Amino acid sequence: MEPILEMRGITKSFPGVKALDDVNLKVARGEIHALVGENGAGKSTLMKVLSGVYPHGSYQGEIFFEGRPVAFSGIADSEKIGIIIIHQELALVPLLSIAENIFLGNEIAKGSVIDWPETNARTERLLKKVGLRESPSTRVDTLGVGKQQLVEIAKALSKEVKLLILDEPTAALQENDSQKLLDLLLEFKAQGISSILISHKLNEVNRVADTITVLRDGRTVSTLDCGAEEISEEHIIRDMVGRDMAHRYPERTPKIGETLLEVTNWNVWHPLQSDRQMIRDVSLRVAAGEVVGIAGLMGSGRTEFAMSLFGRSYGRNISGTVKLRGKEIDVSTVNRAIANGLAYVTEDRKALGLILEENVLRNTTLANLMRVAKSGVIDNAEERQVAERYRRALGVRTPTVFQKVMNLSGGNQQKVVLAKWLFTEPEVLILDEPTRGIDVGAKFEIYSIINELAGQGKGVLMISSEMPELLGMCDRIYVMNEGAIAGELAGSEASQEKIMSMIVRSKSNV
Amino acid sequence: MSELSARQRKTAEPLGETKAEGAVSSIGSHLQTHVREYGMLIALVVIMGFFQVVTDGTLMRPVNLTNLILQNSYIVIMALGMLLVIVAGHIDLSVGSVAGFVGAVAAVMLVQYDISPLGVIPACLLLGILIGAAQGYWIAYWRIPSFIVTLAGMLVFRGLTLWVLAGQSVGPFPRSFQLLSTGFIPDVFGVGRPNITAILLGAITAAVLVFMAMRNRQRHTKYGMEGEPFAFFVAKNGLIAAAIIFLSYLLATYRGFPNVLITMAVLTVIYTFVTNSTTIGRRIYALGGNEKAAKLSGIRTERLTFLTFANMGMLAALAGLIFAARLNTATPKAGVGFELDVIAAVFIGGASMSGGVGKITGAVVGAFIMGVMNNGMSILGIGIDYQQVIKGLVLLAAVIFDVYNKNKAA
C-alpha cells in the first residue's frame, strides 16, 4: 500500500550528541505503526521532527506526507495537513469544560462570538466517537486520566486527523482503560486513520500494531511486520536493548524471615468529603526478605493506603495499628514513620519524589540530612561520600553527583529516589509504581535492586498496575479493590486471570 | 547480586571519561557555565566604573563611599531575609511597613518614654520577630498565600506607623542610639587619617577570604570535585582581595569603617553559612524546590516556612532601627517602597520567582547594584522620574538575562 508518511534519512544533532542518526520510518495508510525503543532511543525527538516542533532546516533528511515532500516550520503547519500528536503529558486546561478544551484555539464562532449550540452538538458527536459518556460541559479536572486521554483524542478528531501520534498513551492508564483506548485505535484503523503508537508496554504493541519500528541509540534497528509472523516480545526486547534478555525479572531465591510490618484494621476517610471512606479495614503483613505486591485497579485505594500509612500524608480520621517486629510503632508524622523504619517511594517521582532543580547529591541525602551533619552543619565531605556510595550501589548513570536530577532519564531519576530512601536505612520499603514510565533496561535494574534489598532482609511492599511485573517479582500478592483487600495470593499460584477475577468478584459483592 | 554489580561496572566506565573531561575545563567554558554567578558581579563592577567616570570620580570618593554603605545597609539586611523567603517559594511585601513601624515604636520608646537603647533595641527586634511570626502563622499553617497575608501586613503596619507617631516625626534620638548607624569603628592606633584599624580589618578580611577559598579548593580537589581552572581561581581571588583592601583604604581615609558595615558583613557571613552549610538552609531550598517532595522526605515544611517569616520580621525590624538611627528621627514615611527595592535586589541577584533557587551573595550584589545606581544617578542630578524608569529596566534586564541563559542551556 502507498505509505501515508515516509521519513528518510532523518539526522538531528544537539550540541555534543546525535539524537537521531539516519532514521527511516515508513507508515502505510491505515495502519497502526508502533514505535518502540528504550528511553533516550530517539522516539520523542523523531516525533518532534515530524510534528514541526523542530522546524525544517534544524535537521537533515526528508519527510514525505501522502507522497508530497513537506517542510514544517511549526506545529501548526503539521496540524493543518492532519498530523496530530498527543503527548504523554496531557495538554488540557483543567478548569475548562470538555467542549471548551476540544475547540480551544479552533472555536466555532461567528465573528468572535462562540456558537455554543453548535459547539456542544459537535462535541457530543465527537465524544460518542471515542466512547466517552460525559456531558460536553463537564469540567476536565473532574475526569480521571483515562477519560482525559479520550478528550484529547476527541480533540484530535475535531481537526480532521489523518495521522494520529500517541506518545505513551497508556502509561498512566489502568488495564481496562488501556484496553478501551487500544480498541479505539483499532476502530480508527477501520475508518482509515493511520496512527503511530509509542509505547513501552510490549503486550499492547503486539496486540494492535501492524508494523513495529525499533529505535536504538538514535538509529532504526529493525522494522518488524506483525502481519507476516508472530513477533515475540523477547524478539522486540532483544532489538531494543541490543542484547538478549533471557529473563525480564531477575532470579531470586526468597529467604523469608520473621514478620516485619503488620498493619491491622486500617481505615481512612477522604480528606475533604468526610463521609467518604477510602480505605476499609485493610490488614496486611510483610516479612523480612519478602516482596509483597498490591494489585488493583486505578482508584482502588492502593496509593491512598500507602500515603496514609506513611505519616498520615493522605486522608483524615485514620485508625488502625501498625506493628514492626510485633511492637506497635508511631507513624503519625513522616518523621516518625521514617524513624520507625518505613520508607515510601512515591508513584509520581517528579511531583512528589524529587527536587528537580537540585543535584543528585542533595536529593540523595534529603530525607536523612542529620546523618551527614553535626549539630546542624552539613559535612560536605561526608555527604559527598554518601552520595557517591549510593550512586555506585544503584548504578545511577550521571557524569557527577552534582548533575541536576532534571537532566537524568526516568530510570536514573527513580534510582536517585531509591537512593534517598535507602539512605534512611528503612526496614520496610513501600514502592508505589516503581517502574512507571521507565524503559526495559532500567526496569531490570530496578528489579535487581528490589531483589537485592529483599536479600538483605528488608521487607518490600510493591504497588503496581502492571500485573506481569507483580507476578514476576512478588512472593505474595494482595488484591485491593474499592479500598479493601479483596484477596491474597501466593506468588507461585497467582495469575492475571485470578487477580482480575478477585477484583470482579469483590465488586459484585458490594 | 554479583550480576547487578557487573552490569553497573560496565555502564560506569564510559562515564569515568566524561568526568575526567569535565575536571580540566578551560577558563572559557568555566565562565560559560557560571555566567549567572559572575555576571552580576561583573555588572556591579561595570556599573561602578561607569558612574565613577561620568561623575568625575565622585562615586568612589571616601565620603560618598561611606554614604553609599549607610544608604544601602538596610536594603542589604532585608535582602538577606527576603532571599530566604523567596527561596522558600514565598514573598514578603510588608517589610517596608514593618521597618517603618518598628522604627516608630523605637522612637516613641526612646523619646517619649526615655527608655535606654540597650532595652529598646532587643525589644524592637523581638517585636519584629513577633510580627514576622504572626504573618508566617497564617501563611504556613493556614496556607493563605503569602502575597495576600503580607499585602495585608503592608497596609496594617503602614497604618500603625501613622498611629504610633500620631502623624508626626519623632526625634532626635540619644547619641548612643544613633551610633547603630552613624557610628564608626574607632582607630585603636591613635586618631588618624588614614584609619589604620580599618585598613588592618580590610587586610585581615581579605586574607581570611583567600585562605578559606584555598582550603575549599584543596578539599574539592581531594574529593575529585570539579573546580575552577587554577589561573581563574588565582585571578578571581586576587581581584577580590585587592578590591577589599582598596575599598578599606578609601574608607580609612575618611572616618574608617561604619558600624553598619560590620553589622552587614557579619550578617552576610552568617546567612551565607546558613544557606550553604546547614541542614536548615538546605531544607529551605528543598521546600522551595518541591514542597510536596520535601514534606514526604520528613521535612516539617510548615514550621520551616513559619521560621523563615519570623526571621524576615527580625531583619525588617533591624533595618527599621538602622534607618531611624541614620535619619535621627522616625517619620511616618519611613520605609515606604523599601519592599520593592529589597525584592528587586533579590531577583537581580538571580533568585527564582518559583522558589528553590537563589544565593545570599547574589542578593547582596543585587542590593549594591540598586544602591550604586541610586547613588550615582542622584550625584548626576537625574530626576527621581528617570531613576525609577532606569531601575525598573535594570530589574527586567537582569531577569531576562537569567531566562535567556536558562533557555540556552536547555
HADDOCK unambig.tbl for C-alpha pairs under 7 A between the chains (distance, minus, plus):
assign (segid A and resid 334 and name CA) (segid B and resid 296 and name CA) 6.41 0.50 0.50
assign (segid A and resid 334 and name CA) (segid B and resid 298 and name CA) 4.89 0.50 0.50
assign (segid A and resid 335 and name CA) (segid B and resid 298 and name CA) 4.62 0.50 0.50
assign (segid A and resid 351 and name CA) (segid B and resid 293 and name CA) 6.91 0.50 0.50
assign (segid A and resid 352 and name CA) (segid B and resid 292 and name CA) 5.50 0.50 0.50
assign (segid A and resid 352 and name CA) (segid B and resid 293 and name CA) 4.27 0.50 0.50
assign (segid A and resid 353 and name CA) (segid B and resid 293 and name CA) 4.97 0.50 0.50
assign (segid A and resid 354 and name CA) (segid B and resid 293 and name CA) 5.92 0.50 0.50
assign (segid A and resid 355 and name CA) (segid B and resid 286 and name CA) 6.39 0.50 0.50
assign (segid A and resid 355 and name CA) (segid B and resid 289 and name CA) 5.52 0.50 0.50
assign (segid A and resid 355 and name CA) (segid B and resid 290 and name CA) 5.38 0.50 0.50
assign (segid A and resid 355 and name CA) (segid B and resid 293 and name CA) 6.85 0.50 0.50
assign (segid A and resid 357 and name CA) (segid B and resid 289 and name CA) 6.50 0.50 0.50
assign (segid A and resid 366 and name CA) (segid B and resid 297 and name CA) 6.75 0.50 0.50
assign (segid A and resid 367 and name CA) (segid B and resid 297 and name CA) 4.63 0.50 0.50
assign (segid A and resid 367 and name CA) (segid B and resid 298 and name CA) 6.11 0.50 0.50
assign (segid A and resid 369 and name CA) (segid B and resid 279 and name CA) 6.49 0.50 0.50
assign (segid A and resid 376 and name CA) (segid B and resid 278 and name CA) 5.37 0.50 0.50
assign (segid A and resid 376 and name CA) (segid B and resid 279 and name CA) 5.32 0.50 0.50
assign (segid A and resid 377 and name CA) (segid B and resid 277 and name CA) 5.64 0.50 0.50
assign (segid A and resid 377 and name CA) (segid B and resid 278 and name CA) 4.23 0.50 0.50
assign (segid A and resid 377 and name CA) (segid B and resid 279 and name CA) 6.13 0.50 0.50
assign (segid A and resid 378 and name CA) (segid B and resid 277 and name CA) 5.27 0.50 0.50
assign (segid A and resid 378 and name CA) (segid B and resid 278 and name CA) 5.25 0.50 0.50
assign (segid A and resid 378 and name CA) (segid B and resid 279 and name CA) 6.16 0.50 0.50
assign (segid A and resid 395 and name CA) (segid B and resid 8 and name CA) 5.20 0.50 0.50
assign (segid A and resid 399 and name CA) (segid B and resid 15 and name CA) 5.61 0.50 0.50
assign (segid A and resid 399 and name CA) (segid B and resid 18 and name CA) 6.38 0.50 0.50
assign (segid A and resid 399 and name CA) (segid B and resid 19 and name CA) 5.59 0.50 0.50
assign (segid A and resid 400 and name CA) (segid B and resid 19 and name CA) 6.79 0.50 0.50
assign (segid A and resid 448 and name CA) (segid B and resid 4 and name CA) 6.53 0.50 0.50
assign (segid A and resid 452 and name CA) (segid B and resid 1 and name CA) 6.27 0.50 0.50
